[in-house]
């Protein structure tokens, strides 16, 4: 069911500094900052030949990544995103398998304006998983 790795997301305490690390130190190609109020994050994407890195910073008062940053003040890996062909079929299959979908279970437009869902880390080897329909 899961397809390509779309991105790995890292929460960072300073988005400009993290962008500089990926652009200047690692020589990566980085995007502009994009605010996603629906998800409570500001993002920068690092474009790699085979996937992307998503740098995340809290946006707004109740950002879902704010508690993560409190627990990990220097930042850290937050989630991995796999591509699926049909997000509703993927969700229904996972729910039937007993996996927990976060939030209200309805896909929302993600960083690329494509529908995304998040899956409970305890059901997936301790890692928060994002599914994106491509
Ligand atoms: Co993501």
Backbone and ligand atoms as CSV (ligand in chain L), in Angstrom:
chain,resi,resn,atom,element,x,y,z
A,1,UNK,N,N,0.821,-1.203,0.000
A,1,UNK,CA,C,0.000,0.000,0.000
A,1,UNK,C,C,0.863,1.263,0.000
A,2,UNK,N,N,1.832,1.374,0.958
A,2,UNK,CA,C,2.631,2.598,0.965
A,2,UNK,C,C,3.574,2.604,-0.230
A,3,UNK,N,N,3.804,3.813,-0.733
A,3,UNK,CA,C,4.673,3.978,-1.887
A,3,UNK,C,C,5.970,4.665,-1.515
A,4,UNK,N,N,6.335,5.652,-2.289
A,4,UNK,CA,C,7.621,6.322,-2.080
A,4,UNK,C,C,7.646,7.100,-0.774
A,5,UNK,N,N,8.878,7.286,-0.246
A,5,UNK,CA,C,9.085,8.187,0.885
A,5,UNK,C,C,8.960,9.604,0.345
A,6,UNK,N,N,7.954,10.339,0.826
A,6,UNK,CA,C,7.775,11.713,0.340
A,6,UNK,C,C,8.703,12.681,1.064
A,7,UNK,N,N,8.740,12.587,2.404
A,7,UNK,CA,C,9.674,13.430,3.152
A,7,UNK,C,C,9.880,12.904,4.564
A,8,UNK,N,N,10.955,13.377,5.171
A,8,UNK,CA,C,11.230,13.194,6.591
A,8,UNK,C,C,11.148,14.587,7.209
A,9,UNK,N,N,10.412,14.721,8.315
A,9,UNK,CA,C,10.217,16.036,8.930
A,9,UNK,C,C,11.028,16.173,10.207
A,10,UNK,N,N,11.652,17.322,10.357
A,10,UNK,CA,C,12.470,17.633,11.528
A,10,UNK,C,C,11.943,18.924,12.144
A,11,UNK,N,N,11.614,18.886,13.434
A,11,UNK,CA,C,11.184,20.103,14.131
A,11,UNK,C,C,12.435,20.839,14.598
A,12,UNK,N,N,12.470,22.136,14.362
A,12,UNK,CA,C,13.665,22.923,14.692
A,12,UNK,C,C,13.289,24.142,15.523
A,13,UNK,N,N,14.182,24.548,16.446
A,13,UNK,CA,C,13.885,25.707,17.279
A,13,UNK,C,C,14.067,27.035,16.540
A,14,UNK,N,N,14.874,27.046,15.475
A,14,UNK,CA,C,15.160,28.284,14.737
A,14,UNK,C,C,15.162,27.932,13.250
A,15,UNK,N,N,14.088,28.323,12.566
A,15,UNK,CA,C,13.914,27.893,11.176
A,15,UNK,C,C,14.974,28.510,10.257
A,16,UNK,N,N,15.315,29.784,10.502
A,16,UNK,CA,C,16.324,30.431,9.654
A,16,UNK,C,C,17.679,29.752,9.834
A,17,UNK,N,N,18.019,29.418,11.079
A,17,UNK,CA,C,19.306,28.763,11.342
A,17,UNK,C,C,19.336,27.367,10.721
A,18,UNK,N,N,18.219,26.637,10.849
A,18,UNK,CA,C,18.165,25.289,10.279
A,18,UNK,C,C,18.241,25.336,8.760
A,19,UNK,N,N,17.570,26.330,8.167
A,19,UNK,CA,C,17.615,26.498,6.711
A,19,UNK,C,C,19.056,26.762,6.270
A,20,UNK,N,N,19.756,27.591,7.040
A,20,UNK,CA,C,21.158,27.902,6.708
A,20,UNK,C,C,22.029,26.652,6.790
A,21,UNK,N,N,21.773,25.802,7.788
A,21,UNK,CA,C,22.546,24.558,7.913
A,21,UNK,C,C,22.355,23.701,6.663
A,22,UNK,N,N,21.092,23.541,6.254
A,22,UNK,CA,C,20.822,22.682,5.096
A,22,UNK,C,C,21.289,23.323,3.784
A,23,UNK,N,N,21.196,24.654,3.678
A,23,UNK,CA,C,21.585,25.334,2.442
A,23,UNK,C,C,23.103,25.538,2.371
A,24,UNK,N,N,23.691,26.054,3.459
A,24,UNK,CA,C,25.089,26.490,3.399
A,24,UNK,C,C,26.053,25.384,3.817
A,25,UNK,N,N,25.767,24.707,4.931
A,25,UNK,CA,C,26.683,23.674,5.412
A,25,UNK,C,C,26.564,22.405,4.582
A,26,UNK,N,N,25.301,21.986,4.336
A,26,UNK,CA,C,25.094,20.726,3.612
A,26,UNK,C,C,24.947,20.938,2.106
A,27,UNK,N,N,24.836,22.184,1.671
A,27,UNK,CA,C,24.764,22.465,0.236
A,27,UNK,C,C,23.478,22.018,-0.417
A,28,UNK,N,N,22.382,22.036,0.342
A,28,UNK,CA,C,21.091,21.600,-0.198
A,28,UNK,C,C,20.338,22.742,-0.871
A,29,UNK,N,N,19.316,22.369,-1.646
A,29,UNK,CA,C,18.420,23.334,-2.273
A,29,UNK,C,C,17.203,23.484,-1.380
A,30,UNK,N,N,16.965,24.706,-0.902
A,30,UNK,CA,C,15.880,24.913,0.068
A,30,UNK,C,C,14.795,25.806,-0.517
A,31,UNK,N,N,13.560,25.616,-0.017
A,31,UNK,CA,C,12.424,26.434,-0.454
A,31,UNK,C,C,12.340,27.692,0.399
A,32,UNK,N,N,11.411,28.576,0.043
A,32,UNK,CA,C,11.038,29.686,0.915
A,32,UNK,C,C,10.292,29.122,2.124
A,33,UNK,N,N,10.133,29.954,3.170
A,33,UNK,CA,C,9.288,29.568,4.294
A,33,UNK,C,C,7.820,29.651,3.872
A,34,UNK,N,N,7.064,28.613,4.240
A,34,UNK,CA,C,5.630,28.595,3.950
A,34,UNK,C,C,4.873,28.375,5.253
A,35,UNK,N,N,3.920,29.256,5.546
A,35,UNK,CA,C,3.100,29.112,6.758
A,35,UNK,C,C,1.884,28.257,6.447
A,36,UNK,N,N,1.645,27.253,7.310
A,36,UNK,CA,C,0.475,26.384,7.160
A,36,UNK,C,C,-0.374,26.508,8.426
A,37,UNK,N,N,-1.220,27.551,8.484
A,37,UNK,CA,C,-2.009,27.776,9.706
A,37,UNK,C,C,-2.884,26.586,10.076
A,38,UNK,N,N,-3.390,25.864,9.073
A,38,UNK,CA,C,-4.237,24.704,9.336
A,38,UNK,C,C,-3.499,23.638,10.137
A,39,UNK,N,N,-2.180,23.549,9.971
A,39,UNK,CA,C,-1.378,22.544,10.661
A,39,UNK,C,C,-0.556,23.151,11.803
A,40,UNK,N,N,-0.618,24.474,11.972
A,40,UNK,CA,C,0.103,25.114,13.061
A,40,UNK,C,C,1.609,25.052,12.910
A,41,UNK,N,N,2.092,25.122,11.680
A,41,UNK,CA,C,3.548,25.055,11.456
A,41,UNK,C,C,3.963,26.015,10.330
A,42,UNK,N,N,5.216,26.435,10.419
A,42,UNK,CA,C,5.880,27.067,9.287
A,42,UNK,C,C,6.891,26.051,8.765
A,43,UNK,N,N,6.954,25.894,7.435
A,43,UNK,CA,C,7.797,24.849,6.866
A,43,UNK,C,C,8.816,25.429,5.891
A,44,UNK,N,N,9.929,24.728,5.792
A,44,UNK,CA,C,10.895,24.924,4.701
A,44,UNK,C,C,11.190,23.536,4.162
A,45,UNK,N,N,11.156,23.376,2.864
A,45,UNK,CA,C,11.490,22.078,2.283
A,45,UNK,C,C,12.896,22.100,1.706
A,46,UNK,N,N,13.630,21.024,1.989
A,46,UNK,CA,C,14.940,20.814,1.391
A,46,UNK,C,C,14.736,19.761,0.309
A,47,UNK,N,N,15.067,20.122,-0.923
A,47,UNK,CA,C,14.835,19.217,-2.051
A,47,UNK,C,C,16.067,18.336,-2.251
A,48,UNK,N,N,15.875,17.031,-2.135
A,48,UNK,CA,C,16.967,16.083,-2.376
A,48,UNK,C,C,16.656,15.318,-3.656
A,49,UNK,N,N,17.652,14.671,-4.254
A,49,UNK,CA,C,17.371,13.962,-5.509
A,49,UNK,C,C,16.294,12.891,-5.371
A,50,UNK,N,N,16.210,12.227,-4.216
A,50,UNK,CA,C,15.270,11.114,-4.087
A,50,UNK,C,C,14.135,11.355,-3.104
A,51,UNK,N,N,14.178,12.452,-2.344
A,51,UNK,CA,C,13.107,12.738,-1.383
A,51,UNK,C,C,13.254,14.176,-0.913
A,52,UNK,N,N,12.563,14.524,0.158
A,52,UNK,CA,C,12.643,15.875,0.698
A,52,UNK,C,C,12.824,15.798,2.213
A,53,UNK,N,N,13.379,16.862,2.773
A,53,UNK,CA,C,13.392,17.058,4.221
A,53,UNK,C,C,12.483,18.242,4.503
A,54,UNK,N,N,11.592,18.077,5.476
A,54,UNK,CA,C,10.663,19.143,5.845
A,54,UNK,C,C,11.109,19.700,7.190
A,55,UNK,N,N,11.558,20.952,7.189
A,55,UNK,CA,C,11.907,21.609,8.450
A,55,UNK,C,C,10.646,22.277,8.984
A,56,UNK,N,N,10.333,22.020,10.254
A,56,UNK,CA,C,9.077,22.484,10.857
A,56,UNK,C,C,9.354,23.362,12.061
A,57,UNK,N,N,8.586,24.423,12.170
A,57,UNK,CA,C,8.661,25.293,13.348
A,57,UNK,C,C,7.233,25.649,13.754
A,58,UNK,N,N,6.955,25.708,15.083
A,58,UNK,CA,C,5.593,26.004,15.525
A,58,UNK,C,C,5.074,27.337,14.976
A,59,UNK,N,N,3.790,27.362,14.632
A,59,UNK,CA,C,3.112,28.577,14.185
A,59,UNK,C,C,1.825,28.697,14.989
A,60,UNK,N,N,1.649,29.839,15.646
A,60,UNK,CA,C,0.405,30.065,16.394
A,60,UNK,C,C,0.465,29.490,17.802
A,61,UNK,N,N,-0.636,29.703,18.525
A,61,UNK,CA,C,-0.650,29.430,19.961
A,61,UNK,C,C,-0.692,27.945,20.298
A,62,UNK,N,N,-1.505,27.169,19.567
A,62,UNK,CA,C,-1.585,25.750,19.926
A,62,UNK,C,C,-1.067,24.874,18.791
A,63,UNK,N,N,0.163,25.148,18.409
A,63,UNK,CA,C,0.805,24.345,17.375
A,63,UNK,C,C,1.008,22.915,17.868
A,64,UNK,N,N,0.682,21.917,17.045
A,64,UNK,CA,C,0.884,20.530,17.492
A,64,UNK,C,C,2.367,20.160,17.661
A,65,UNK,N,N,3.277,20.969,17.117
A,65,UNK,CA,C,4.695,20.627,17.286
A,65,UNK,C,C,5.342,21.373,18.462
A,66,UNK,N,N,4.589,22.272,19.109
A,66,UNK,CA,C,5.155,23.012,20.247
A,66,UNK,C,C,5.542,22.090,21.408
A,67,UNK,N,N,4.678,21.131,21.795
A,67,UNK,CA,C,5.082,20.227,22.894
A,67,UNK,C,C,6.328,19.406,22.545
A,68,UNK,N,N,6.443,19.033,21.267
A,68,UNK,CA,C,7.618,18.281,20.829
A,68,UNK,C,C,8.883,19.110,21.044
A,69,UNK,N,N,8.796,20.393,20.710
A,69,UNK,CA,C,9.968,21.270,20.861
A,69,UNK,C,C,10.289,21.514,22.340
A,70,UNK,N,N,9.236,21.523,23.183
A,70,UNK,CA,C,9.486,21.657,24.612
A,70,UNK,C,C,10.257,20.451,25.135
A,71,UNK,N,N,9.900,19.264,24.632
A,71,UNK,CA,C,10.574,18.040,25.078
A,71,UNK,C,C,11.949,17.884,24.436
A,72,UNK,N,N,12.101,18.466,23.243
A,72,UNK,CA,C,13.357,18.343,22.492
A,72,UNK,C,C,13.813,19.743,22.074
A,73,UNK,N,N,14.378,20.490,23.025
A,73,UNK,CA,C,14.662,21.906,22.753
A,73,UNK,C,C,15.648,22.134,21.596
A,74,UNK,N,N,16.495,21.169,21.302
A,74,UNK,CA,C,17.398,21.357,20.146
A,74,UNK,C,C,16.761,20.880,18.854
A,75,UNK,N,N,15.512,20.417,18.918
A,75,UNK,CA,C,14.837,19.899,17.734
A,75,UNK,C,C,15.045,18.400,17.604
A,76,UNK,N,N,14.466,17.815,16.565
A,76,UNK,CA,C,14.616,16.378,16.352
A,76,UNK,C,C,13.684,15.877,15.273
A,77,UNK,N,N,13.885,14.601,14.905
A,77,UNK,CA,C,13.052,14.015,13.861
A,77,UNK,C,C,11.624,13.869,14.365
A,78,UNK,N,N,10.661,14.297,13.591
A,78,UNK,CA,C,9.272,14.370,14.051
A,78,UNK,C,C,8.356,13.352,13.368
A,79,UNK,N,N,8.439,13.229,12.039
A,79,UNK,CA,C,7.605,12.232,11.350
A,79,UNK,C,C,8.200,11.886,9.991
A,80,UNK,N,N,7.690,10.772,9.456
A,80,UNK,CA,C,8.052,10.398,8.085
A,80,UNK,C,C,6.759,10.331,7.272
A,81,UNK,N,N,6.868,10.682,6.009
A,81,UNK,CA,C,5.674,10.762,5.155
A,81,UNK,C,C,5.813,9.812,3.973
A,82,UNK,N,N,4.841,8.888,3.894
A,82,UNK,CA,C,4.791,7.934,2.784
A,82,UNK,C,C,3.686,8.331,1.818
A,83,UNK,N,N,3.916,8.092,0.557
A,83,UNK,CA,C,2.906,8.372,-0.462
A,83,UNK,C,C,1.959,7.182,-0.607
A,84,UNK,N,N,0.672,7.520,-0.809
A,84,UNK,CA,C,-0.322,6.491,-1.132
A,84,UNK,C,C,-1.131,6.978,-2.344
A,85,UNK,N,N,-1.702,6.032,-3.066
A,85,UNK,CA,C,-2.501,6.391,-4.249
A,85,UNK,C,C,-3.892,6.890,-3.863
A,86,UNK,N,N,-4.474,6.280,-2.825
A,86,UNK,CA,C,-5.848,6.603,-2.434
A,86,UNK,C,C,-5.894,6.693,-0.914
A,87,UNK,N,N,-5.980,7.916,-0.404
A,87,UNK,CA,C,-5.849,8.105,1.040
A,87,UNK,C,C,-7.066,7.564,1.794
A,88,UNK,N,N,-8.238,7.600,1.178
A,88,UNK,CA,C,-9.426,7.057,1.854
A,88,UNK,C,C,-9.345,5.531,1.946
A,89,UNK,N,N,-8.900,4.900,0.865
A,89,UNK,CA,C,-8.744,3.441,0.886
A,89,UNK,C,C,-7.669,3.058,1.905
A,90,UNK,N,N,-6.589,3.842,1.968
A,90,UNK,CA,C,-5.511,3.563,2.920
A,90,UNK,C,C,-6.029,3.693,4.350
A,91,UNK,N,N,-6.769,4.780,4.608
A,91,UNK,CA,C,-7.308,4.996,5.951
A,91,UNK,C,C,-8.244,3.859,6.354
A,92,UNK,N,N,-9.151,3.488,5.457
A,92,UNK,CA,C,-10.125,2.457,5.807
A,92,UNK,C,C,-9.430,1.131,6.082
A,93,UNK,N,N,-8.420,0.826,5.305
A,93,UNK,CA,C,-7.679,-0.412,5.528
A,93,UNK,C,C,-6.960,-0.401,6.878
A,94,UNK,N,N,-6.335,0.756,7.206
A,94,UNK,CA,C,-5.586,0.840,8.458
A,94,UNK,C,C,-6.516,0.784,9.658
A,95,UNK,N,N,-7.660,1.468,9.566
A,95,UNK,CA,C,-8.617,1.444,10.675
A,95,UNK,C,C,-9.136,0.015,10.867
A,96,UNK,N,N,-9.389,-0.683,9.746
A,96,UNK,CA,C,-9.843,-2.077,9.837
A,96,UNK,C,C,-8.785,-2.960,10.493
A,97,UNK,N,N,-7.500,-2.591,10.327
A,97,UNK,CA,C,-6.397,-3.337,10.946
A,97,UNK,C,C,-6.208,-2.950,12.413
A,98,UNK,N,N,-6.960,-1.945,12.875
A,98,UNK,CA,C,-6.856,-1.531,14.274
A,98,UNK,C,C,-5.927,-0.362,14.514
A,99,UNK,N,N,-5.411,0.248,13.457
A,99,UNK,CA,C,-4.505,1.391,13.642
A,99,UNK,C,C,-5.315,2.646,13.946
A,100,UNK,N,N,-4.682,3.561,14.661
A,100,UNK,CA,C,-5.353,4.801,15.045
A,100,UNK,C,C,-4.934,5.956,14.130
A,101,UNK,N,N,-5.948,6.618,13.572
A,101,UNK,CA,C,-5.712,7.815,12.761
A,101,UNK,C,C,-5.904,9.016,13.679
A,102,UNK,N,N,-4.996,9.980,13.633
A,102,UNK,CA,C,-5.082,11.132,14.535
A,102,UNK,C,C,-6.147,12.123,14.055
A,103,UNK,N,N,-6.601,12.958,14.989
A,103,UNK,CA,C,-7.600,13.983,14.670
A,103,UNK,C,C,-8.953,13.362,14.391
A,104,UNK,N,N,-9.706,13.978,13.487
A,104,UNK,CA,C,-11.051,13.476,13.213
A,104,UNK,C,C,-11.059,12.398,12.130
A,105,UNK,N,N,-9.885,12.010,11.672
A,105,UNK,CA,C,-9.800,10.916,10.705
A,105,UNK,C,C,-10.059,11.335,9.273
A,106,UNK,N,N,-10.335,12.628,9.073
A,106,UNK,CA,C,-10.578,13.121,7.717
A,106,UNK,C,C,-9.300,13.733,7.157
A,107,UNK,N,N,-8.913,13.367,5.924
A,107,UNK,CA,C,-7.720,13.950,5.317
A,107,UNK,C,C,-7.843,15.467,5.198
A,108,UNK,N,N,-6.716,16.155,5.411
A,108,UNK,CA,C,-6.667,17.612,5.275
A,108,UNK,C,C,-5.579,17.969,4.270
A,109,UNK,N,N,-5.706,19.127,3.620
A,109,UNK,CA,C,-4.649,19.508,2.675
A,109,UNK,C,C,-3.322,19.739,3.401
A,110,UNK,N,N,-2.265,19.098,2.924
A,110,UNK,CA,C,-0.963,19.207,3.564
A,110,UNK,C,C,-0.077,20.252,2.913
A,111,UNK,N,N,1.221,20.107,3.118
A,111,UNK,CA,C,2.181,21.117,2.659
A,111,UNK,C,C,2.183,21.264,1.143
A,112,UNK,N,N,1.757,20.231,0.439
A,112,UNK,CA,C,1.762,20.329,-1.024
A,112,UNK,C,C,0.351,20.428,-1.579
A,113,UNK,N,N,-0.589,20.865,-0.688
A,113,UNK,CA,C,-1.996,20.980,-1.070
A,113,UNK,C,C,-2.600,19.655,-1.505
A,114,UNK,N,N,-1.989,18.576,-1.048
A,114,UNK,CA,C,-2.554,17.255,-1.309
A,114,UNK,C,C,-3.049,16.696,0.020
A,115,UNK,N,N,-4.065,15.812,-0.003
A,115,UNK,CA,C,-4.638,15.349,1.259
A,115,UNK,C,C,-3.662,14.497,2.079
A,116,UNK,N,N,-3.618,14.794,3.383
A,116,UNK,CA,C,-2.730,14.053,4.287
A,116,UNK,C,C,-3.500,13.587,5.519
A,117,UNK,N,N,-2.964,12.533,6.137
A,117,UNK,CA,C,-3.446,12.004,7.414
A,117,UNK,C,C,-2.231,11.662,8.255
A,118,UNK,N,N,-2.417,11.698,9.578
A,118,UNK,CA,C,-1.345,11.278,10.481
A,118,UNK,C,C,-1.800,10.049,11.265
A,119,UNK,N,N,-0.873,9.133,11.501
A,119,UNK,CA,C,-1.159,7.863,12.173
A,119,UNK,C,C,-0.424,7.810,13.503
A,120,UNK,N,N,-1.069,7.177,14.481
A,120,UNK,CA,C,-0.526,7.169,15.846
A,120,UNK,C,C,0.841,6.481,15.906
A,121,UNK,N,N,1.830,7.163,16.508
A,121,UNK,CA,C,3.180,6.570,16.563
A,121,UNK,C,C,3.221,5.208,17.263
A,122,UNK,N,N,2.345,5.007,18.249
A,122,UNK,CA,C,2.404,3.737,18.996
A,122,UNK,C,C,1.996,2.558,18.130
A,123,UNK,N,N,1.285,2.830,17.039
A,123,UNK,CA,C,0.893,1.747,16.136
A,123,UNK,C,C,1.930,1.516,15.035
A,124,UNK,N,N,2.943,2.403,14.952
A,124,UNK,CA,C,3.904,2.312,13.845
A,124,UNK,C,C,5.345,2.448,14.336
A,125,UNK,N,N,5.701,1.517,15.231
A,125,UNK,CA,C,7.102,1.379,15.632
A,125,UNK,C,C,7.650,2.643,16.285
A,126,UNK,N,N,6.770,3.380,16.973
A,126,UNK,CA,C,7.257,4.550,17.699
A,126,UNK,C,C,7.523,5.761,16.833
A,127,UNK,N,N,7.009,5.753,15.607
A,127,UNK,CA,C,7.254,6.874,14.698
A,127,UNK,C,C,5.932,7.430,14.188
A,128,UNK,N,N,5.767,8.736,14.315
A,128,UNK,CA,C,4.603,9.393,13.729
A,128,UNK,C,C,4.683,9.265,12.216
A,129,UNK,N,N,3.603,8.759,11.619
A,129,UNK,CA,C,3.579,8.533,10.174
A,129,UNK,C,C,2.537,9.439,9.532
A,130,UNK,N,N,2.942,10.126,8.470
A,130,UNK,CA,C,2.033,10.922,7.652
A,130,UNK,C,C,1.817,10.175,6.343
A,131,UNK,N,N,0.585,10.123,5.905
A,131,UNK,CA,C,0.283,9.589,4.569
A,131,UNK,C,C,-0.132,10.739,3.681
A,132,UNK,N,N,0.394,10.780,2.481
A,132,UNK,CA,C,0.015,11.824,1.526
A,132,UNK,C,C,-0.446,11.165,0.233
A,133,UNK,N,N,-1.627,11.582,-0.215
A,133,UNK,CA,C,-2.106,11.070,-1.499
A,133,UNK,C,C,-1.435,11.855,-2.623
A,134,UNK,N,N,-0.841,11.150,-3.564
A,134,UNK,CA,C,-0.118,11.858,-4.642
A,134,UNK,C,C,-0.811,11.617,-5.981
L,1,CO,CO,CO,5.054,16.238,6.767
